[in-house]
Amino acid sequence: MIFGTVWGPDDLPIYGIQVNIRRADQKKAKWHVYSNRRGEFGQRVPVGKADYVVWAETKGVKLRNGKHLEPSPKVTVHIESNERADTGLHLK
């Protein structure tokens, strides 16, 4: 399970942001989930040792003040077996 929180530029959680997840050895995202009202997201991934790349898609997303959000840096998450890995995505 990959679990995380999407944080905005004001360090508050952001609702409704698309989060993309793919295996590190693949080019396209396999999973697309959205942050909930607490900015949290979760995705079950296959059991077994693997690295995953996680990032937030911000194309077309504006803040209340009208500014566009910049995409988050891509984060690599390592899964060893059948555990939960926590991460955070910080947007600017």
N, C-alpha and C positions, 0 to 999 in steps of 0.2 A: 504494500500500500504506500503510495506517495501522497503525503498530506502537506498542505502549506497554507500560507496567508499571503494575499496580495496587499501591499502597503502603498499608499499614495505619497505624493511629495510632502504632505504635511504629517507624515508618519501615522496616519489613520487608515484603517482597513477600507478597501474599496469593493463595492458590490458590482456584480455583473461583468467582470472582466474575463475574457476568454483566456484560458490557460491551455497551452499546447504541450503535449508530452510525446516523445519518441525515444526509441532505443538509440544509444549513442552510435551504433553501427549502421543506422538507417538515415535516410535523407528527409523523409516526410514524416510529419506528426501522425501518430496512430490514434491518439486520444485527444479530444477537445472537451474540456469541462469549463464551467463558469464559477467564479467566486460567488459565495452566498452573501447574505446580509452582514455577516461578520468578516467578510473578505476571505473566507476559508474555502479551500477546494480539496478534493480527495479523489484518487483514482487507484483502483486495484490493478496491479500488474502481475504477470505470470510469476509463479514461484521459481526461484533460482537466481544464481549469480548473474547480475547484469548492471550496466550503467545506463541511465536515462538522462535525457536532456529536457529541461523544463523551462518554458518562457511564457510571458504574457503578451498577448496580441492587443495592441492599443490603436490600431488603424481606425480612424473615425471617432475615437472616444475623446470627448471634451470634458473638462472640469466645469464646475458651476461658474467660474469666472471667465469661461470662454476659451481658455488655453488648451492646446492639445497635449495629451500625455505622450511622453517618449516611451518606446518599447523598453521592457526590462532586459537586463543582460541575461544571457542564457546561463542556467545553473545546471551543473551535473550532479545527479543523485545516484549513489551506489546502493544497490540492493544485494545483500549477500545470500539470503535464503527466503524466509517467509516472515519478514518483519515490516514495521512501519518506519518510513524515513520522513522526517519533517524538514521543511525548507521554507524560505520566504522569498518573495519577489518584490523588489522595491522599485517603484516607478518614479520618474522625474517629470 
